[in-house]
Amino acid sequence: VNRSATEIAEAIDYVGGILSVGAATDLSFVNVLVMRDSFDFAADLLAEIARTPVFEPAEIERQRQQVLSGIQVSLDDPAYLAGVVFGRLVYGLHPYGMPHNGTPASVRSVTRDDLRAFHEVHYVPNNTLLAIVGDIEAEPAFAAAERVFGDWTPRELPVSPNAELPAPTRRVVVVDKPGSAQTAIRVGHLGLARDSSDYLPFDVALKILGGEGGNRIGSVLRTERSLTYAASAEVVSRRFGGDFMAMADTRSDATAEALRLMVDEVARMQRERVSRRELENAQAYLAGSFPLTIEAPNAIAAQVLESLLYGLDLADLPTYPNRINAVTVDEIQRVTRAYLQPRQLSVVLVGEASAFVDDLVGVGFDDVEILSIDEIGPFLTRDDQVVSVDSFSPLLPLVP
C-alpha cells in the first residue's frame, strides 16, 4: 500500500534523512538525502514517490490552499508583481511567460484526475534522469536503480507544443500600486537557451553589467547616485530559451532617473568594450565560487542532472573554471553586440504611478501602459495569450 504524505514524512524523519519534492519551469524533481546505511530505503522511497503517488484528495486540497494563500500574499509584493508581468512581456504566448505558481483560477481548476493523467503521461522512464551521488560504489548503485526502476515501462511522449518565442519588442508597463514608497524596476528581453555555445561569455558579460564581481548598474545607481540599496542583472537560461533582466528598487520620485540610468548601462554594455580589469573581476568571482557549487552530494547531483537535461557535455563540468578564465574581452564584445538590444527592452515599473508616470516622457518613455493590481490577472490569463504546457521532464536525484 502506498503511503500518504504524512506517512512518507514520518518515514524520512525516522532515518534522519531529508526529502524535497518540487517543480520548476523545465522540470520536476524528487531529492532524497540519507546516510549510507539507509540507501536501500531511499531508493524505495524515491521510486514510490516518482512512480506511484497517491494524490490523496485531502493533501491536494491542503496544497491548493497553501498555493492560493501564497499567491494572495505575493500580490502585495512589488517584486513578485514586477516579475510576473516582466515574464509575460518577454515570453508572450510561450508557457515560460506564465507565473511559476500559477494563477488563482488555474490553481482552483486543477483536479485529482488532472494530476493523475499528467503523471501517467509524463512520469515515465524515458522522460526521467537519475543521479546517485555519495559514499557508494557504482555496482550497488546500479543494482538499486535496476531493482526499483527496472520494470518501469517506457511510453511514447506527447509532442512538445510549437510555441515560438517572440522577438524582443519595446514595451513599458506600469503597475499602479497606490501607497507604495518605492518602485520596483525590471528591464530586459529574451536571452539564450542554456545549450547555446555563447551562454558562458554572455553570462560573464551580465556579471559585469550587474552581477557579483562586477555590477556596473549597482555602481551607478547605488554608489554614484544613491538611488537604491541594491541593483543587479541576471541571466536565466532554459531548454527552449531564456532572458536577461536588470532590476532595482528605488524611491518613487527617482523612478524615471533610475530607469534611464539602467537603460543607459545596457546600451553602454552593448556599445563599448569592457575593460580587462572588469573581466578579470567577474572571472575571479565565477571561477572562485564554483567549488562551492559541488561541495555536497546533492549539489553534485544537481549539476550533473542540469547538464544532462540541457544536453551539455558532462566532460565540461569540471573544466568550468578554466573555460570561464578563457573568455576574452573580444568575446564579451561579440556577444553583447549580438544579443543585447537596448532599443527593444521590456520595462516593468511597479509603484505609485502618479508619483512618476509624468516624468517618464522626459527620459524617453512616452508610450506607457498602466495596469491596476486588479487588471494583472486578466493581463496574464486572457484566452488569446494562454498556451498550455504539454511537455515535462522530471529530474529524480537520489543522494545517499
Disulfide bonds with the S-S distance in Angstrom:
none
